[in-house]
Amino acid sequence: MSWKRAATDHDFWFRARVNLLAKPMYAGIGSILAFHRVCPRPERARLGFNKDLEVTPELLEETIRFCKDKGYDLVSLDQAYQTLKTGKSAKKFVVFTLDDGYLDNYTNALPIFKKHNVPFTIYVATCFPDREAILWWYVLEELLWERDELEVELENTVVRYDCSTRAQKEQVFEILVGYLTFAKDEAELRTILRDYSPDLYSHVRELALSWDQIAQMAKDPLITIGAHSSRHLALSKLTLEEVKAEVSGSKVAVEKKIGRPVQHFAYPYGGKQAAGAREFQIVKECGFKTATTTRTGNIFSSHKENLQCLPRIPVHETELNKNIEYLSLWMDGLIPCHENSFQRVMTV
């Protein structure tokens, strides 16, 4: 094996136990795990990052058992917050979080968390239960699978893509992700997806939680309901006033529906290009205790000063279906160390 390949080969890292070298410096005091959907494998293969949005119920349960077997304390976000504020923790903690507000969080994930008595957080984008979200990642996948040629409008120019092969479909998906992720509003999404004739809101009606289900779950002591913006847009592309409306508006709306304070937030998309210092400050001003990104990393005591930009560990079916033990590469800090150029505390 070449040194270049060895430097990025997770199988090699796991067999060589390289994660144990990173663990003392990069495992931190705990981890926040990030999920989206919990559902059976689809009959038709997923394209692009859609493969990473879904884990099976079996993998969720495996992840819980893995964390318990490794001796982690499985806690709520409020408990993790208190640990950071006080600096007192008998052992490393793990927090389970799920983004967006998918129906299968209720039908598939909840019974598993209840079975194992594990607290978890659902970050709700209010456009999901309001049935106003365009789930463009599934719309785009549907278009690509059903067509050999796709026509979109990008920056006032109509572009046609050949997508007759699986490889071309994957390539076009990756090209269009950047445009769709950073669309400034629903009108721009509709413009880009001009070749889609069915109802753009059919996916959210089928896949999203209802407000009644969210309110019911909020009464469960194991469940924390957080906010995830109003329209699930990349906040960095919006004006200052729009960001304030997205953050504070989602907080107020969720609180009204569930009848209790909403104290935790997750940034839509959550990468460096989607949320930065401006968004972190706005979230702080809105009174949230914590906010999570999608930057890859573990939690350290010094995150006490960076509660508005907590990193998380993604749990992906494609990475872990070989062996749940591979999760150690992330939670021991090896992959975060590699991805973040040896930086421990992820901020901007």
C-alpha positions as CSV (number, residue, x, y, z in Angstrom):
1,M,0.0,0.0,0.0
2,S,1.3,3.5,-0.9
3,W,1.8,6.1,1.8
4,K,-0.7,8.3,0.0
5,R,-3.4,5.7,0.1
6,A,-2.6,4.8,3.7
7,A,-3.1,8.4,4.7
8,T,-6.8,8.2,3.8
9,D,-7.7,4.5,4.1
10,H,-10.1,4.0,6.9
11,D,-9.7,0.2,6.7
12,F,-6.0,0.5,7.1
13,W,-6.4,3.0,10.0
14,F,-8.8,0.6,11.8
15,R,-6.6,-2.5,11.3
16,A,-3.5,-0.6,12.5
17,R,-5.4,0.9,15.5
18,V,-4.1,4.3,14.5
19,N,-7.1,5.8,16.3
20,L,-5.5,4.9,19.7
21,L,-2.7,7.4,18.9
22,A,-5.1,10.2,18.3
23,K,-7.4,9.4,21.3
24,P,-5.5,11.1,24.1
25,M,-5.5,14.5,22.3
26,Y,-8.5,14.4,20.0
27,A,-11.3,12.3,21.7
28,G,-12.2,15.2,24.0
29,I,-14.7,14.8,26.8
30,G,-17.6,13.6,24.6
31,S,-19.3,13.5,21.2
32,I,-22.5,14.7,19.7
33,L,-23.7,12.2,17.0
34,A,-25.6,13.5,14.0
35,F,-28.4,11.6,12.2
36,H,-31.2,12.5,9.9
37,R,-33.5,9.6,8.9
38,V,-33.9,6.2,10.5
39,C,-35.5,3.8,7.9
40,P,-35.0,0.6,6.0
41,R,-32.7,0.6,3.0
42,P,-34.6,1.9,0.0
43,E,-35.3,-0.4,-3.0
44,R,-33.6,2.0,-5.3
45,A,-30.0,3.1,-4.5
46,R,-29.6,6.6,-3.2
47,L,-27.5,9.2,-5.1
48,G,-24.9,11.6,-3.7
49,F,-25.2,12.6,-0.1
50,N,-28.6,11.1,0.2
51,K,-26.8,7.9,1.0
52,D,-25.6,9.6,4.2
53,L,-29.0,10.9,5.3
54,E,-30.4,7.5,6.1
55,V,-29.4,4.8,8.6
56,T,-31.3,1.6,9.2
57,P,-33.0,1.0,12.6
58,E,-30.5,-1.9,13.0
59,L,-27.5,0.5,12.7
60,L,-29.0,3.0,15.2
61,E,-29.4,0.2,17.7
62,E,-25.9,-1.0,17.0
63,T,-24.6,2.6,17.6
64,I,-26.4,2.7,20.9
65,R,-24.9,-0.6,22.0
66,F,-21.5,0.4,20.8
67,C,-21.5,3.6,22.9
68,K,-22.7,1.7,26.0
69,D,-20.1,-1.1,25.5
70,K,-17.4,1.6,25.2
71,G,-18.5,3.0,28.5
72,Y,-19.9,6.3,27.3
73,D,-22.5,8.1,29.3
74,L,-25.5,8.6,27.0
75,V,-26.9,12.0,27.9
76,S,-29.3,14.8,26.8
77,L,-28.1,18.1,25.3
78,D,-29.0,19.8,28.6
79,Q,-26.8,17.4,30.5
80,A,-23.9,17.9,28.0
81,Y,-24.4,21.7,28.4
82,Q,-24.2,21.4,32.2
83,T,-21.0,19.3,31.9
84,L,-19.5,22.0,29.7
85,K,-20.5,24.8,32.1
86,T,-19.4,23.0,35.3
87,G,-16.5,21.0,33.9
88,K,-17.7,18.0,35.9
89,S,-18.1,14.7,34.2
90,A,-17.3,11.2,35.6
91,K,-16.8,9.8,32.1
92,K,-17.1,10.7,28.4
93,F,-20.6,11.5,27.1
94,V,-22.5,10.9,23.9
95,V,-25.5,12.9,22.7
96,F,-27.8,11.6,19.9
97,T,-29.2,14.2,17.6
98,L,-31.5,14.0,14.5
99,D,-31.9,16.9,12.1
100,D,-34.9,18.3,10.1
101,G,-37.9,16.5,11.6
102,Y,-38.6,13.3,9.6
103,L,-41.6,11.1,10.4
104,D,-39.4,8.0,10.8
105,N,-37.8,9.7,13.9
106,Y,-41.2,9.0,15.5
107,T,-42.0,5.6,13.9
108,N,-38.6,4.0,13.8
109,A,-36.1,5.8,16.0
110,L,-38.3,6.6,19.0
111,P,-39.1,2.9,19.9
112,I,-35.3,2.1,19.8
113,F,-34.4,5.0,22.0
114,K,-37.2,4.1,24.4
115,K,-36.1,0.5,24.5
116,H,-32.6,1.5,25.5
117,N,-33.7,4.4,27.7
118,V,-31.5,6.8,25.7
119,P,-32.2,10.6,25.5
120,F,-32.1,12.3,22.1
121,T,-32.7,15.6,20.4
122,I,-34.7,16.3,17.2
123,Y,-33.9,19.6,15.6
124,V,-37.1,20.8,13.8
125,A,-37.1,23.0,10.7
126,T,-40.6,24.5,11.0
127,C,-41.1,24.2,7.2
128,F,-41.2,20.4,7.7
129,P,-44.3,20.1,9.9
130,D,-45.8,23.2,8.1
131,R,-45.5,21.1,4.9
132,E,-43.7,24.0,3.2
133,A,-40.3,22.5,2.6
134,I,-39.0,21.5,-0.8
135,L,-36.9,18.4,-0.1
136,W,-34.8,19.2,-3.2
137,W,-32.3,16.4,-2.4
138,Y,-35.0,13.8,-3.0
139,V,-36.6,15.7,-5.9
140,L,-33.2,15.9,-7.6
141,E,-32.6,12.2,-7.1
142,E,-36.0,11.3,-8.5
143,L,-35.4,13.5,-11.6
144,L,-32.0,11.8,-12.2
145,W,-33.2,8.3,-11.9
146,E,-36.2,8.9,-14.1
147,R,-34.5,10.8,-16.9
148,D,-31.5,10.3,-19.2
149,E,-31.3,14.1,-19.8
150,L,-31.9,16.8,-17.2
151,E,-32.6,20.4,-17.9
152,V,-32.1,23.0,-15.1
153,E,-31.7,26.8,-15.0
154,L,-28.5,28.1,-13.4
155,E,-27.8,31.8,-13.1
156,N,-30.4,32.7,-15.8
157,T,-29.0,30.1,-18.2
158,V,-30.7,26.8,-19.1
159,V,-28.3,23.9,-18.9
160,R,-28.8,20.4,-20.1
161,Y,-27.0,17.4,-18.6
162,D,-26.6,13.9,-20.0
163,C,-27.5,11.6,-17.1
164,S,-28.0,8.3,-19.0
165,T,-25.6,6.3,-16.9
166,R,-25.3,5.8,-13.1
167,A,-21.9,7.5,-13.1
168,Q,-23.3,10.6,-14.9
169,K,-26.3,10.7,-12.5
170,E,-23.9,10.8,-9.5
171,Q,-21.8,13.5,-11.2
172,V,-24.8,15.7,-12.0
173,F,-26.1,15.3,-8.5
174,E,-22.8,16.6,-7.1
175,I,-22.7,19.5,-9.5
176,L,-26.2,20.7,-8.6
177,V,-25.8,20.2,-4.9
178,G,-23.9,23.5,-4.6
179,Y,-26.5,25.5,-6.4
180,L,-29.4,24.0,-4.5
181,T,-27.8,24.1,-1.0
182,F,-27.1,27.8,-1.3
183,A,-30.4,28.8,-3.0
184,K,-31.6,32.0,-1.3
185,D,-35.3,31.1,-1.3
186,E,-37.9,28.6,-2.5
187,A,-38.4,30.5,-5.7
188,E,-34.8,29.9,-6.7
189,L,-35.2,26.2,-5.9
190,R,-38.2,26.0,-8.1
191,T,-36.3,27.8,-10.9
192,I,-33.4,25.4,-10.7
193,L,-35.7,22.4,-10.6
194,R,-37.7,23.6,-13.6
195,D,-37.8,20.1,-15.2
196,Y,-39.8,18.6,-12.3
197,S,-43.5,18.5,-13.1
198,P,-45.1,16.8,-10.0
199,D,-45.8,18.6,-6.8
200,L,-42.6,19.8,-5.2
201,Y,-44.1,19.5,-1.7
202,S,-45.2,15.8,-2.0
203,H,-42.0,14.6,-0.4
204,V,-42.4,16.7,2.7
205,R,-46.0,15.7,3.1
206,E,-44.9,12.0,3.0
207,L,-41.7,12.2,5.1
208,A,-42.1,14.9,7.7
209,L,-43.4,14.8,11.3
210,S,-46.6,16.6,12.0
211,W,-46.9,19.3,14.7
212,D,-49.1,16.9,16.8
213,Q,-46.4,14.3,16.7
214,I,-43.7,16.8,17.7
215,A,-45.9,18.1,20.6
216,Q,-46.5,14.5,21.7
217,M,-42.8,13.7,21.7
218,A,-41.9,16.9,23.5
219,K,-43.7,15.6,26.6
220,D,-41.4,12.6,26.8
221,P,-38.5,13.2,29.3
222,L,-36.1,11.4,26.9
223,I,-36.8,13.8,24.1
224,T,-35.5,17.4,23.5
225,I,-37.0,19.4,20.7
226,G,-34.6,21.9,19.2
227,A,-34.9,24.5,16.4
228,H,-33.4,24.2,12.9
229,S,-34.6,27.4,11.3
230,S,-37.8,28.2,9.5
231,R,-37.1,27.5,5.9
232,H,-34.0,25.2,6.0
233,L,-31.9,27.6,3.9
234,A,-28.1,28.1,4.2
235,L,-28.1,31.1,6.6
236,S,-24.8,32.5,5.4
237,K,-26.5,33.4,2.1
238,L,-29.3,35.4,3.7
239,T,-29.4,39.1,4.9
240,L,-28.8,39.9,8.5
241,E,-32.5,40.5,9.1
242,E,-33.4,37.3,7.3
243,V,-31.1,35.3,9.5
244,K,-32.6,36.8,12.6
245,A,-36.1,35.9,11.4
246,E,-35.0,32.4,10.6
247,V,-33.4,31.7,14.0
248,S,-35.8,33.6,16.3
249,G,-38.8,32.7,14.2
250,S,-38.2,29.0,14.4
251,K,-37.6,29.2,18.2
252,V,-40.9,31.1,18.8
253,A,-42.9,28.8,16.5
254,V,-41.6,25.6,18.0
255,E,-42.1,26.9,21.5
256,K,-45.7,27.8,20.7
257,K,-46.4,24.4,19.3
258,I,-44.9,22.3,22.2
259,G,-45.6,24.7,25.1
260,R,-42.1,24.7,26.5
261,P,-38.7,26.5,26.0
262,V,-36.6,25.6,23.0
263,Q,-33.0,26.1,24.0
264,H,-30.9,24.3,21.4
265,F,-30.3,25.0,17.7
266,A,-28.8,23.3,14.7
267,Y,-27.6,25.2,11.6
268,P,-29.2,24.0,8.3
269,Y,-26.4,22.3,6.3
270,G,-24.0,23.5,9.0
271,G,-20.7,23.5,7.1
272,K,-18.3,26.4,7.0
273,Q,-19.9,27.9,4.0
274,A,-23.4,27.7,5.4
275,A,-22.9,29.2,8.9
276,G,-20.1,31.4,10.4
277,A,-19.4,34.0,13.0
278,R,-22.4,36.2,12.1
279,E,-24.8,33.3,12.5
280,F,-23.1,32.1,15.7
281,Q,-23.6,35.6,17.3
282,I,-27.3,35.8,16.2
283,V,-28.0,32.4,17.8
284,K,-26.3,33.5,21.0
285,E,-28.4,36.7,21.0
286,C,-31.6,34.7,20.6
287,G,-30.9,32.9,23.9
288,F,-30.1,29.4,22.8
289,K,-27.9,27.4,25.2
290,T,-26.2,25.5,22.4
291,A,-26.0,25.3,18.7
292,T,-24.5,22.5,16.5
293,T,-22.8,22.6,13.2
294,T,-21.9,19.7,10.8
295,R,-18.2,20.3,11.2
296,T,-16.6,17.0,12.2
297,G,-15.2,16.9,15.7
298,N,-15.5,15.9,19.3
299,I,-16.4,18.1,22.3
300,F,-13.7,19.5,24.5
301,S,-13.8,21.4,27.8
302,S,-12.8,24.6,25.9
303,H,-16.1,24.4,24.0
304,K,-17.5,26.1,27.1
305,E,-16.5,29.3,25.3
306,N,-17.9,28.2,21.9
307,L,-21.4,26.8,22.7
308,Q,-22.8,28.3,19.5
309,C,-20.7,26.2,17.2
310,L,-20.4,22.7,18.6
311,P,-19.1,20.1,16.1
312,R,-20.7,16.7,15.7
313,I,-19.8,13.2,14.5
314,P,-21.8,12.1,11.5
315,V,-23.1,8.5,11.6
316,H,-23.3,7.2,8.0
317,E,-24.6,3.9,6.7
318,T,-22.0,3.8,3.9
319,E,-19.1,4.2,6.4
320,L,-20.2,1.9,9.1
321,N,-22.2,-1.0,7.6
322,K,-19.0,-3.0,7.4
323,N,-18.3,-2.8,11.1
324,I,-19.7,-0.6,13.8
325,E,-16.3,-0.5,15.5
326,Y,-15.2,1.8,12.7
327,L,-17.0,4.5,14.6
328,S,-14.0,4.6,16.9
329,L,-12.1,6.3,14.1
330,W,-14.3,9.3,14.6
331,M,-15.0,9.2,18.3
332,D,-11.4,8.6,19.2
333,G,-10.6,11.7,17.2
334,L,-8.5,10.3,14.3
335,I,-10.7,11.3,11.4
336,P,-11.5,14.7,13.0
337,C,-7.8,15.3,13.6
338,H,-7.1,14.4,9.9
339,E,-10.0,16.4,8.4
340,N,-9.3,19.5,10.6
341,S,-5.5,19.6,10.2
342,F,-4.9,18.8,13.8
343,Q,-7.2,21.5,15.1
344,R,-9.2,20.3,18.1
345,V,-11.8,23.0,18.8
346,M,-13.8,23.8,15.6
347,T,-15.2,27.3,15.5
348,V,-15.3,29.4,12.2
